[in-house]
Every structure is written in structure tokens, then in C-alpha cells.
């Protein structure tokens, strides 16, 4: 997708600024004072001189300038408005750069991963057809990070900022403006008007005492499908528009633009609270880029709310500044709603007193207060009010959220966990969109993966835990998009396969790429097999024009060289394994290295080889990959180092053994090399006898 985005930027710049483009500020100059030391005496203060320097005053980075910085002239830059040109221009340059760095690469396996390469395109179409046949790919509406500008989901690799960020679900609390409407909202007379606050703690709504707004933030009033009018920030309204809140998907009809200070002292009817009416009050720490800009206040259990409420109650000048009367704030006290063992039923009050929080601006002490109350409150807190009284907070949270949504007092709302910007510069939202997705959350599929993971040797417990954690949170993953380069979905070609989704098994394509493409990155010329591989309409691959079986040769792609000594060591090692001599295996691997635990090391290696061969009637039953894997365990345990080239060969043997057994379970490398070892031994013996 970045290639298509850059190509489109160039097109837009041509249309806007002509050819060659002249950007704002290109011809402007400014005077800049430069300091230069006195050459006669460098200890003296520098003198200030003035010089003319070219300065771009525009605050924008243009794609055309980026291309110029690469040394490409204007006439050639014009060619890059075609995304395909990028695929032809840059791969050869990247190859030369890697060569100049001394990187050793099997260039025969290079390939382009878009439909410009018919072989890779066929491979991906086949993969997705198989997934759909197995009902692993589904279609429907789901929440996803979305770029309004590009009109499609934004995956991690599409983002300039916000990689790894996902949707965050909130409960949107509807606080009804009490009629008659205040003067600032009088034009909305006849409508049900709500200030909507996004909260992660719906179970605390029993303790609401007021609503917070930032006096300097801009808010809008806009209609939603239900006929009601919501008030929030523009950013939050856009997220709602992409989640089917508004009549027209992705669009908001702005009825009013409002400054926070215009909404101070507005009377509200809030759900669940014991107070009949609460009022909007000023809070100066609200951020416009998080939530809706409307914050409901629960001073019993939120230290921020308690500190801010105490500020407004103590500071008459602050109340007067925003037209807040005593009746709007002084009678309101924190309401006990949750009991936390060891803290009490007014946790925020207790924590703020304990850490001596002086005001809502006392950030460090407030953080300590929140650390004390939030985690303990969630896991140990017990609800004191409402139909779910007596239940733990972690149990009651979802139940109360469900009750409020069912009664129309709240709605579910999502937005990005934090800011996400695409490579094209668009600010992302969370959208509810129809799309094809991989159902990674399917319980059966997850259980299969967990069982496979039990047989995977991760060496570090942390790695295994990371796999399990990822399995827990992984669910539906959008696999379709409409913008960029890639492979079209075989059964729905108006969509393109998202480029992380088509990369899940592409590593296996390296094993055959050189046979299919012969090192031609775009697959324009058939490789050694002469296979004109393409996928039919169902995504199934055809070999040439017939259905004759194809012989496919696989190799492990080693890029290393072995000395004569390495070869002798390898032969000796295999011979020792075939003989079952674990001590000799240990000594061959150790060489002249020091090893403080040499006797234990030899004993471990002897046990390993003995265990590997124990009870086997034929050498073909030895699983070389398993044997070498355990061998590496012993080496790591005793800190025995082996040469990198030697390691490469051993790893390659493990790969070939594992891959070979998957194709032919009867394959065994030890049985295959035994005749060679015996022949070598006989030759050496003959040479010795003749020499004697």
C-alpha cells in the first residue's frame, strides 16, 4: 500500500503544482544571522553576520522532493506516478546496495509479492481459496482501525504512527440536557439533547455527581439515527459516524458549534446516579484527542474527579469565572458505591488524603492515588448499590453495561487506543465495516494452535508465554482492502487481499521460487521447471497446460562455504552418531575449548546419543532433526561454542530432515549417508594398508 500511496501523492502534486512542480516557498529567501569565530583569536566572541539562504517556508513534505533527494530527475520522477514503475526501478538498486554491504543472498529466490508476479499471485490465490473452503475466512461487519481518506482498514504496516494500536471499547453514557434548554442550546428546542461521556467503568455510574467539560475545547451538536442529538468533540463524532450512529455512514450533520465555556452550568439527568440533577463543571485536564471531551464525574472512586470537584467547591473565583452557582456544586458529595477491602467505600477520598493530593494539577500524587485504587478496586471491590449489589466489580461491570445499553441509557462506542496516522497522513478512526476477515478467534482453531505449540521448543519461557498471550487476544483480522497493490480475492475481486494476510505462509514460497521464476523477480520468464503456473478462477494452480504431476526439488538455501577440516568434522560426527559413541560426539564438538563441566557434558551427550538410538532396529528410524535439536540443547547448557558455518550446515540438515519427512515419512538422512560413511571408512582403511 505505501507504493500506491506515494504514487498517488505524486499525481496529486502534479495536478496541483504543475510540471515540474513549484511548491510554496521554493523561491522565497530569508535572512539568517550566522555566527563565525574571529580567525585571529578563537577565544573572542563570535561575530554575527548575515547571509542569504534559501528556505522552504511551506510546512509540508512533498513526495516529489523526496524523490529528488534520491537523485532522480523531474522527467524520471513523473514515471513514478505509475505504481508498477516502483516495482521495476527499486529492486535492482536494492540488490546492488545489499551486495555492496557484503550480504550473501541466494538471489534466485527473489520475488515480487503483488499480482505483477503471476507465480506469487497464484500461490496467494490458492492459499486463500483453501482457507475459504475450510471456512476460516468469513464476511461481515466488525470494528477495525480505518482510514477515512483511503476508505479501507489500516493495518500495522500501512501506518506512519500507531503500529500495534487496536480499537478500544467504551460505554457511551447518555446524560440528558434538562428542559428548558439553556440559551446556548436554544436552537435545538424540540430535540432530546444528550452530552455523551465515554467511560471504561460503567459500574461506577451510581456515583455520578457532575459532568466535566473543558472550557477551551470545541464541541459540536449533531443528530444520530435515533432522532436524538449528541454533543461531543468533532473527532469523537467522526468515529461515531463510521460506527453507524448517524443517518449517512461516515458523515456528521453539524447543528451547532460550541465552546466548552458556553456549556458550563448546564443541568443534566444522568443514568443510575442518586442525584436527580447534576451540572456541567470545568475541568482543565481533559484532552481533546481521547474519549468524547465529555467526562462523567465519580469522585467516590476516581481520584481525578475528587480532586477537581474539591477545587471547584473551594475556589469561588473559579466558579464565578464560568457562571457556576453554589447550588450547582456545593451540595454534591461523593456517594459510597464500591467497598474495597483495606481502603473502604470512598476509595478516591481515602487515597487523595493519604497521598496529600493538593489539586487536580498534582499529577504525581494523583498517579499514586490511582495506582492504589483502580487495580484493587477492579479485582477486590464489591458493589454496594443497584440490582448487582454484593457482586465483585469485575463480575458486575459487563452486566451493568448490558443493562444500560438495553435500557437505552448508554450505547457502545469504540475509538483507537491512541492516535493512528496512515502513511498518506490520514488520522484513523474505528469503523464498523463490511469486510472479509480471518476468524483467528474461532475456538477450535485456537485449540489446534495451542496443541501445536505444546510441541514447539521455544527455549525461553517468555517466548512461549508471548505466544499464548497473543492467542488469547487474537480474534477477527481484516484480510481485505480496496486500495494498494496485491492479489485480488479470487471469489470477490472488488477486494484486494491485505498484505499482512497474504504473508502468513509466504516463507514457504522461497523453497520453490527459484524453480518457478529462475531469479526473475516479476516472474516474467519461467524458471528451470518451465512451469507457466497460474491459478484458475477458483484459485487452484495449474502446471502448464496439462494436469500432469510436477516433480519439485527442494533445497534448504545454504549460503555458506565449508573448509576441508569442516567436511572431515562433519563426516566424523555422523560416523560417531551412527556408531552410538556419544563421548566421541562430545569431544568432536568441544575440540580444544575449555569446559568447566566437561565430564557432565560428555555424560549428557552420551545419554543423548544412547537415548536417540535406544530400541531402534534400523538406523532409518532415527529422527535426525530431533537428535540435532537436543544436541544444541546440550551445547547451550554447557556453553560449548561451534563455528557459524558448521551451525549453518547442521540447521540445514534439520530443515531438510523435517521437510523431507513431511513429504515422505520413510525418509531418513542417517540411512542415506551411512553407505557414504562406510565407503569413506573403507577407502581410508585401504589407503592406510597400501601406505603401510
C-alpha positions in Angstrom: 0.0 0.0 0.0 2.8 2.5 0.7 3.8 2.3 -3.0 0.3 3.2 -4.2 0.0 6.0 -1.6 3.3 7.5 -2.8 2.4 7.2 -6.5 -1.0 8.9 -5.8 0.8 11.7 -3.9 3.0 12.4 -7.0 -0.2 12.5 -9.2 -1.8 15.0 -6.8 1.3 17.2 -6.7 1.5 17.3 -10.5 -2.2 18.3 -10.7 -1.8 20.9 -8.0 1.6 22.4 -8.8 2.2 21.6 -12.5 5.3 20.1 -14.1 7.9 20.4 -12.9 6.1 21.3 -9.7 6.7 24.6 -8.0 5.9 24.3 -4.3 5.0 27.1 -1.9 8.2 28.7 -0.5 10.5 27.2 -3.2 11.7 30.6 -4.4 11.4 32.5 -1.1 14.5 33.5 0.8 15.1 34.7 4.3 17.9 36.4 6.1 19.6 34.3 8.7 22.2 35.5 11.2 25.3 33.3 11.3 27.9 33.3 13.9 31.6 33.0 12.8 34.6 33.0 15.1 37.3 35.6 14.8 40.1 33.8 12.9 42.7 35.9 14.6 41.5 35.0 18.1 39.2 32.0 18.5 38.7 32.9 22.2 36.8 36.1 21.3 33.1 36.0 21.0 31.8 35.1 17.6 30.7 37.9 15.3 27.2 37.9 13.9 27.0 38.1 10.1 24.0 38.0 7.8 23.7 35.7 4.7 21.0 34.9 2.3 19.9 31.3 2.5 17.2 29.5 0.5 14.4 28.5 2.8 11.3 26.5 2.2 8.6 28.2 4.2 6.0 25.6 3.5 5.4 23.2 6.4 4.7 20.3 4.2 7.0 17.5 3.0 6.3 16.7 -0.7 6.7 13.3 -2.3 8.3 15.0 -5.3 11.0 16.5 -3.1 11.7 13.1 -1.5 12.2 11.6 -5.0 14.5 14.5 -5.9 16.5 13.8 -2.7 17.2 10.3 -4.1 18.9 11.9 -7.1 16.1 11.2 -9.6 15.4 14.0 -12.1 12.0 15.5 -12.7 11.3 13.7 -16.0 12.0 10.3 -14.4 10.1 11.2 -11.3 7.0 11.5 -13.5 7.2 7.8 -14.3 6.6 7.0 -10.6 3.0 8.1 -10.8 2.5 4.5 -12.1 2.9 2.2 -9.1 4.2 -0.6 -11.3 7.3 1.5 -12.1 8.3 1.4 -8.5 8.5 -2.4 -8.8 10.8 -2.2 -11.8 13.0 0.6 -10.6 13.9 -0.1 -7.0 14.6 -3.9 -6.8 17.8 -3.8 -8.9 19.1 -0.9 -6.8 18.3 -2.6 -3.6 20.1 -5.7 -4.8 23.3 -3.7 -5.6 23.2 -2.0 -2.2 23.0 -5.3 -0.4 25.9 -6.6 -2.5 28.0 -3.6 -1.6 27.3 -4.3 2.1 28.7 -7.8 1.6 25.4 -9.6 2.3 25.3 -13.1 0.9 21.9 -13.8 -0.7 20.6 -16.6 -2.9 19.2 -14.1 -5.5 17.4 -16.9 -7.4 14.7 -16.8 -4.7 14.0 -13.1 -5.1 10.4 -12.3 -6.0 7.8 -9.5 -6.0 4.7 -10.1 -3.8 2.0 -8.5 -5.9 -0.1 -9.6 -8.9 2.7 -8.3 -11.1 4.3 -11.7 -10.3 1.9 -14.4 -11.7 3.6 -17.1 -9.7 3.3 -15.5 -6.3 -0.2 -14.3 -7.3 -1.2 -17.9 -8.0 0.3 -19.0 -4.7 -1.7 -16.5 -2.7 -5.0 -17.2 -4.6 -4.5 -20.9 -3.9 -3.9 -20.2 -0.2 -7.0 -18.1 0.3 -9.2 -20.4 -1.7 -8.1 -23.2 0.6 -8.8 -21.1 3.7 -12.3 -20.2 2.4 -13.0 -23.9 1.6 -12.2 -24.7 5.3 -14.5 -21.8 6.5 -11.6 -19.9 8.0 -12.5 -16.7 6.1 -15.8 -15.0 6.8 -17.6 -11.9 5.8 -19.5 -9.4 8.0 -19.4 -6.2 10.0 -16.7 -5.7 12.5 -14.9 -2.9 14.2 -11.4 -2.1 12.8 -8.9 0.8 12.6 -10.0 2.6 9.4 -8.6 5.4 7.2 -11.5 7.7 6.0 -9.2 9.1 3.3 -8.3 5.7 1.9 -11.7 4.2 2.5 -10.3 1.0 3.9 -9.0 -0.7 7.1 -5.5 0.4 8.1 -3.2 -2.5 9.1 0.1 -2.1 11.1 2.3 -1.9 8.0 0.0 0.8 6.5 0.7 3.2 9.4 3.2 6.0 9.9 2.3 6.1 13.6 0.3 3.8 15.9 1.6 0.4 15.0 0.0 -2.3 17.2 -2.9 0.0 18.2 -6.3 -1.6 18.1 -9.9 -0.5 18.9 -10.8 0.4 22.5 -14.4 -0.2 23.5 -16.1 2.4 25.7 -19.6 2.7 27.3 -21.1 5.9 26.0 -23.2 7.4 28.9 -26.1 9.5 27.7 -26.7 12.5 30.0 -29.9 14.2 29.0 -30.0 18.0 29.0 -32.8 19.1 31.2 -35.5 21.3 29.6 -36.0 24.1 29.1 -32.7 24.1 27.2 -30.1 26.8 28.1 -29.6 29.8 25.8 -26.6 28.2 24.1 -28.7 25.2 23.0 -32.0 27.0 22.4 -31.8 26.3 18.6 -32.1 22.6 19.5 -35.5 23.0 21.1 -37.8 20.1 20.4 -35.0 17.6 20.3 -33.8 15.3 23.0 -30.2 16.5 23.6 -27.5 14.4 25.3 -24.0 15.1 26.4 -22.3 11.7 25.8 -19.4 10.7 28.0 -17.1 7.7 27.1 -16.2 5.6 30.2 -14.4 2.4 30.8 -16.2 2.0 34.2 -19.9 1.8 33.7 -20.3 0.1 37.1 -19.4 3.4 38.8 -22.3 5.4 37.3 -24.2 5.1 40.5 -21.8 7.6 42.0 -22.1 10.4 39.4 -22.1 13.9 41.0 -21.4 16.1 38.0 -20.2 16.2 34.4 -16.8 17.7 33.3 -16.2 19.8 30.2 -13.0 21.7 29.2 -13.9 25.4 28.7 -11.5 25.8 25.8 -12.3 22.7 23.8 -14.6 22.9 20.7 -17.7 20.7 20.8 -20.4 20.0 18.2 -24.1 19.1 18.4 -25.1 16.5 15.7 -28.1 14.3 15.1 -28.0 10.5 15.3 -30.2 7.8 13.8 -32.5 7.6 16.8 -33.5 11.2 16.3 -31.6 12.3 19.4 -28.9 15.0 19.3 -25.4 14.2 20.8 -22.8 16.7 21.9 -19.1 15.7 21.7 -15.9 16.6 20.1 -15.7 16.5 16.3 -13.1 13.7 16.5 -15.4 11.5 18.5 -18.4 12.4 16.3 -16.4 11.2 13.3 -15.7 7.9 15.0 -19.4 7.5 15.7 -20.3 8.3 12.1 -18.2 5.4 11.0 -19.9 3.1 13.5 -23.5 3.6 12.1 -24.5 6.2 14.7 -25.5 8.7 12.0 -28.0 8.5 9.1 -25.3 8.7 6.5 -22.3 6.4 7.0 -19.1 8.4 7.7 -20.9 11.8 7.7 -22.0 14.1 10.5 -24.5 16.9 10.2 -23.3 19.7 12.5 -26.2 21.5 14.1 -24.1 23.7 16.4 -20.5 24.6 17.0 -19.9 25.2 20.8 -17.1 26.2 23.0 -16.9 24.3 26.3 -17.3 27.5 28.3 -20.7 28.0 26.6 -21.9 24.8 28.2 -20.9 25.4 31.8 -23.7 25.0 34.4 -26.0 23.0 32.1 -28.4 20.8 34.1 -28.4 17.1 33.2 -30.3 14.0 34.1 -27.7 11.2 34.4 -28.5 7.5 34.5 -28.2 5.4 37.7 -27.0 8.3 40.0 -28.9 9.0 43.2 -28.9 12.8 42.4 -32.0 14.0 40.5 -30.0 16.6 38.6 -26.2 17.2 38.1 -24.4 20.0 36.4 -21.6 20.6 33.9 -18.4 22.0 35.6 -15.0 23.0 34.3 -12.0 20.5 34.2 -8.8 21.8 32.7 -7.1 18.4 32.3 -9.5 17.0 29.7 -7.8 16.0 26.4 -9.5 16.5 23.1 -7.8 13.5 21.5 -9.2 11.0 24.0 -12.8 10.0 24.5 -15.6 12.5 23.6 -14.3 15.5 25.5 -17.2 14.9 27.9 -16.3 13.3 31.2 -18.7 12.0 33.8 -17.6 12.5 37.4 -17.5 9.8 40.1 -15.5 11.4 43.0 -16.0 8.4 45.3 -13.8 6.1 43.2 -11.9 8.4 40.8 -9.1 10.4 42.4 -9.0 12.9 39.4 -12.7 13.6 39.9 -12.5 14.0 43.6 -9.5 16.4 43.3 -11.3 18.5 40.6 -14.6 18.6 42.5 -12.8 19.8 45.6 -11.1 22.5 43.6 -14.4 23.9 42.2 -16.0 23.7 45.7 -13.1 25.6 47.3 -12.4 28.2 44.7 -15.2 30.7 44.4 -13.3 32.7 41.8 -13.2 29.7 39.5 -17.0 29.2 39.9 -17.6 32.9 39.2 -15.5 32.8 36.1 -17.7 30.2 34.5 -21.0 31.2 35.9 -21.3 28.2 38.3 -23.6 28.9 41.2 -23.2 27.5 44.7 -26.3 25.3 44.2 -24.6 23.6 41.2 -21.7 22.3 43.2 -21.6 22.8 47.0 -24.4 20.3 47.9 -22.8 17.4 45.9 -20.8 14.9 48.0 -19.1 11.6 47.0 -21.5 8.7 47.1 -20.3 5.3 48.5 -20.9 2.7 45.8 -18.0 0.2 46.0 -16.3 -1.3 49.0 -12.6 -2.1 48.6 -11.0 -4.3 51.4 -8.4 -2.3 53.2 -9.4 1.0 51.7 -13.1 1.5 52.4 -16.2 2.7 50.4 -14.8 6.1 49.4 -11.5 4.9 47.9 -10.7 8.1 46.0 -11.2 10.3 49.1 -9.0 7.9 51.1 -6.3 7.8 48.5 -6.2 11.5 47.9 -6.0 12.2 51.7 -3.3 9.6 52.1 -1.1 10.9 49.3 -1.9 14.6 50.2 -3.2 15.5 46.7 -3.4 19.3 46.7 -5.3 19.9 43.5 -6.3 18.4 40.1 -2.9 19.6 38.8 -0.9 17.5 41.4 -0.2 14.8 38.7 2.5 12.7 40.5 0.4 12.3 43.7 -2.8 11.6 41.7 -0.9 8.8 39.8 -0.1 7.2 43.1 -3.7 7.5 44.3 -5.0 5.9 41.1 -2.5 3.1 41.3 -3.8 2.4 44.8 -7.5 2.4 43.9 -8.1 1.2 40.3 -6.5 -2.2 40.2 -7.5 -3.3 43.7 -11.0 -1.8 43.1 -11.4 -3.9 39.9 -10.3 -7.3 41.4 -11.4 -7.0 45.0 -14.0 -4.2 45.0 -17.6 -5.2 45.9 -20.7 -3.3 44.6 -22.8 -1.7 47.3 -25.8 -0.5 45.2 -28.2 -1.5 42.5 -29.5 -4.9 41.4 -26.0 -6.3 41.2 -25.1 -5.3 44.8 -22.9 -7.8 46.5 -21.1 -8.8 43.3 -17.4 -8.1 42.7 -16.7 -5.3 40.3 -15.1 -7.5 37.7 -18.3 -9.6 37.5 -20.7 -6.7 37.7 -19.0 -4.4 35.0 -20.3 -6.2 31.9 -23.7 -6.9 33.5 -24.3 -3.2 34.2 -23.0 -2.2 30.8 -25.5 -4.6 29.2 -28.4 -3.3 31.4 -27.6 0.3 30.4 -27.4 -0.5 26.7 -30.6 -2.5 26.8 -32.5 0.4 28.6 -31.2 3.0 26.1 -29.2 4.8 28.8 -25.9 4.0 27.1 -24.5 2.8 23.8 -21.3 1.0 22.9 -18.6 3.1 21.2 -15.1 2.4 20.0 -12.1 4.5 19.1 -8.4 3.8 18.5 -6.5 3.1 21.8 -4.2 6.0 20.8 -3.5 8.1 17.7 -3.0 6.3 14.4 -1.8 8.0 11.3 -1.5 6.4 7.9 1.4 6.7 5.6 -0.7 9.0 3.5 -1.1 11.3 6.5 -4.7 10.5 7.4 -5.9 10.3 11.0 -7.6 7.0 11.6 -10.9 6.2 13.3 -12.6 3.0 14.4 -15.2 1.9 11.8 -17.8 -0.7 11.6 -17.3 -2.1 8.1 -18.3 -5.0 6.0 -15.2 -6.9 5.1 -13.6 -10.3 4.7 -11.8 -11.4 7.8 -9.7 -14.3 9.0 -11.5 -15.8 12.0 -8.5 -16.3 14.2 -10.8 -16.2 17.2 -12.5 -19.5 16.3 -12.2 -21.7 19.5 -11.4 -24.9 17.5 -8.7 -23.2 15.5 -7.2 -21.7 18.7 -7.2 -25.1 20.4 -5.4 -26.6 17.5 -2.7 -24.0 17.6 -2.3 -24.4 21.4 -1.8 -28.2 20.9 0.8 -27.5 18.2 2.5 -25.0 20.5 3.0 -27.7 23.1 5.4 -29.5 20.7 7.3 -26.3 19.9 10.6 -25.8 21.7 10.8 -22.1 22.4 13.8 -22.4 24.8 12.7 -19.3 26.7 9.5 -19.4 28.8 8.8 -15.8 28.0 8.6 -16.7 24.3 6.1 -19.4 25.0 4.0 -17.1 27.2 4.0 -14.4 24.4 2.6 -17.0 22.0 -0.1 -17.9 24.5 -0.9 -14.3 25.3 -1.3 -13.5 21.6 -3.6 -16.5 21.1 -5.8 -15.1 23.9 -6.3 -11.7 22.4 -6.2 -12.6 18.7 -9.6 -12.6 17.1 -11.0 -11.5 13.7 -8.4 -10.0 11.5 -9.4 -7.9 8.4 -7.9 -9.5 5.3 -9.4 -7.3 2.6 -8.9 -3.8 1.3 -9.7 -1.7 -1.7 -6.5 0.4 -2.1 -2.9 -0.5 -2.8 -1.1 -3.3 -4.6 -1.5 -7.0 -4.1 -3.6 -10.0 -5.1 -7.4 -9.8 -5.7 -9.6 -12.0 -3.6 -10.5 -14.9 -6.1 -14.2 -15.0 -5.3 -14.7 -11.3 -4.7 -12.3 -9.3 -7.0 -13.6 -5.9 -5.9 -11.5 -6.5 -2.8 -7.7 -7.0 -2.6 -6.0 -9.3 -0.1 -4.4 -7.2 2.7 -0.7 -7.5 2.6 -0.1 -9.0 6.0 -2.7 -11.6 5.5 -1.1 -12.8 2.2 2.3 -13.1 4.1 1.3 -15.7 6.7 2.9 -18.6 4.7 4.8 -16.8 2.0 8.1 -18.1 3.6 7.4 -21.5 2.1 7.4 -19.9 -1.4 11.1 -19.3 -1.1 11.6 -23.1 -1.3 10.3 -23.2 -4.9 10.7 -19.7 -6.2 14.0 -20.4 -7.9 12.5 -23.3 -9.8 9.4 -21.4 -10.9 10.9 -18.0 -11.6 14.6 -18.7 -12.1 15.6 -15.5 -10.3 13.4 -13.1 -12.4 11.7 -11.1 -9.6 8.5 -10.4 -11.5 8.1 -14.0 -12.8 8.1 -12.8 -16.5 10.3 -15.7 -17.5 9.6 -19.4 -16.5 12.3 -20.9 -14.3 14.1 -24.3 -14.7 10.8 -26.3 -14.4 9.4 -24.4 -17.4 6.2 -24.1 -15.4 3.8 -21.4 -16.5 2.0 -21.6 -13.2 -1.2 -19.6 -12.9 -4.4 -20.0 -10.8 -7.7 -20.7 -12.4 -10.9 -18.9 -11.3 -11.2 -20.9 -8.2 -7.6 -20.2 -7.2 -6.3 -23.7 -7.9 -2.9 -23.9 -9.5 -2.4 -25.4 -12.9 1.0 -26.7 -14.1 1.5 -25.6 -17.6 -1.4 -26.6 -19.9 -1.8 -30.1 -18.6 -2.7 -31.8 -15.3 0.5 -34.0 -15.3 2.2 -34.2 -11.9 5.2 -31.9 -11.5 8.5 -33.0 -9.9 9.5 -30.4 -7.4 13.0 -30.3 -5.9 13.5 -28.6 -2.6 16.7 -27.4 -1.0 17.5 -25.5 2.2 19.1 -22.5 0.6 22.5 -22.6 2.4 24.7 -19.6 1.7 28.0 -20.7 3.2 31.2 -22.5 2.4 33.0 -25.3 4.3 36.7 -25.9 4.7 38.3 -29.3 4.2 38.5 -29.5 8.0 34.8 -28.8 8.3 34.0 -31.6 6.0 36.2 -34.1 7.9 34.5 -33.0 11.2 31.1 -33.5 9.7 31.9 -37.0 8.5 33.4 -37.8 11.9 30.4 -36.5 13.7 27.9 -38.6 11.6 30.1 -41.6 12.0 30.2 -41.2 15.8 26.4 -40.9 15.8 25.9 -44.0 13.7 28.3 -45.9 16.0 26.4 -44.6 19.0 29.6 -43.1 20.5 28.2 -40.1 22.4 31.6 -39.3 24.1 33.3 -39.0 20.7 30.4 -36.7 19.6 31.0 -34.6 22.6 34.8 -34.4 22.0 34.4 -33.6 18.3 32.0 -30.7 19.2 34.3 -29.4 22.0 37.6 -29.5 20.2 40.2 -27.5 22.2 37.6 -25.3 24.0 37.8 -25.1 27.8 34.7 -26.5 29.5 34.4 -26.4 33.4 31.8 -29.2 33.3 33.5 -31.4 30.7 32.6 -34.7 32.5 29.0 -33.8 32.9 29.0 -32.5 29.3 30.4 -35.9 28.0 27.9 -37.8 30.1 24.9 -35.7 28.8 26.0 -36.2 25.2 26.5 -40.0 25.7 23.0 -40.2 27.2 21.5 -38.2 24.4 23.0 -40.4 21.6 22.2 -43.6 23.5 18.6 -42.4 24.1 18.3 -41.4 20.4 19.3 -44.9 19.2 17.8 -47.0 22.0 15.5 -49.7 20.9 15.8 -48.9 17.2 16.2 -52.0 15.0 17.0 -49.9 11.9 19.1 -46.8 11.6 16.3 -45.3 9.3 14.1 -44.8 12.4 16.4 -42.1 13.8 14.9 -38.6 13.5 17.9 -36.5 12.7 16.2 -33.2 13.3 15.1 -34.2 16.8 18.6 -35.5 17.6 20.4 -32.4 16.5 17.8 -30.2 18.3 18.6 -31.9 21.6 22.3 -31.8 20.7 22.0 -28.0 20.6 20.3 -28.0 24.0 23.3 -29.8 25.5 25.8 -27.4 23.8 23.9 -24.4 25.1 23.7 -25.8 28.7 27.5 -26.3 28.8 28.3 -23.1 26.8 30.1 -25.0 24.1 30.6 -22.9 21.0 30.6 -24.2 17.4 31.6 -22.4 14.3 28.9 -20.4 12.4 29.5 -22.4 9.1 29.1 -25.6 11.0 25.9 -24.4 12.6 24.5 -23.4 9.2 25.1 -27.0 7.9 23.5 -28.6 11.0 20.5 -26.3 10.8 20.1 -27.1 7.1 20.2 -30.8 7.8 17.5 -30.3 10.4 15.3 -28.4 7.9 15.9 -31.0 5.1 15.1 -33.9 7.5 11.9 -32.2 8.8 10.7 -31.1 5.4 11.6 -34.4 3.8 9.7 -36.5 6.4 6.6 -34.3 5.8 6.8 -35.3 2.2 8.0 -38.9 2.7 7.7 -40.3 6.3 10.1 -43.1 5.4 12.9 -40.7 4.6 15.9 -40.8 6.9 19.2 -39.0 6.4 21.3 -41.2 8.6 20.4 -44.3 6.5 21.1 -42.2 3.4 24.5 -41.2 4.5 25.6 -44.5 6.1 26.8 -46.0 2.7 28.9 -42.9 2.1 30.4 -43.1 5.6 31.2 -46.8 5.2 32.7 -46.2 1.7 34.8 -43.4 3.2 35.9 -45.6 6.0 36.8 -48.5 3.6 38.8 -46.0 1.4 40.7 -44.7 4.4 41.5 -48.3 5.6 42.6 -49.3 2.1 44.8 -46.2 1.8 46.3 -47.0 5.2 47.1 -50.6 4.3 48.6 -49.6 0.9 50.6 -46.9 2.6 52.0 -49.4 5.1 
